[in-house]
Amino acid sequence: MKKERYLSIRAYAKRVGVSHVSIQKAIKAGKISKGYDSETKTINPDIADQEYGFQTEIKKINEKLKENISQQQLEAYSGVDVVEIQISHQDTAPEALRKQIIIKAQLDLLKLKTESGQLVNKEEVYKEIYAYGKEIRMNLQAIPDRIIDQLLTMDRNDAHKLLTESINESLIKLTTYAH
């Protein structure tokens, strides 16, 4: 069985790169709950990293990126626009690695948005809308042919009621139809 190691609040704060006050606030706020032993006032770093440490690291990385990237580029990362970042032979190894990470993050974002349904192929959407519009038109244009014989024998109020019911029936059929 693996022995769990615990750190003091100050030691964990140093490990994460924040002040011990930040760690104390995180404990009070419940951001570190399972990783904190209130009896010994120590922190299990493996569990605390899952609850708090990794988010802190991500924030630090993002802050470093913000320093190196313009606000306009940051706004592009949050959307779907692909920022043109190219790795060139003049780049230093760390700069090339940074660019590679940004490019991979953009590709992952596009993949995630596509898989989650937030991002779809525009042409496919237009085809679906056109097909559905065509189906609506055909259903509505078929109403007079279906009810014309009944309409001729009815008075105005009954004909209006039949026409309204037929239109509503067609619309209900269209909205409950599963593609």
Secondary structure by P-SEA (a helix, b strand, c coil): cbbbbbbcaaaaaaaacccaaaaaaaaaaccccccccccccccaaaaaaaccaaaaaaaaaaaaaaaaccaaaaaaaaccccccccccccccaaaaaaaaaaaaaaaaaaaaaaaacccccaaaaaaaaaaaaaaaaaaaaacccccaaaaaaccaaaaaaaaaaaaaaaaaaaaaccc
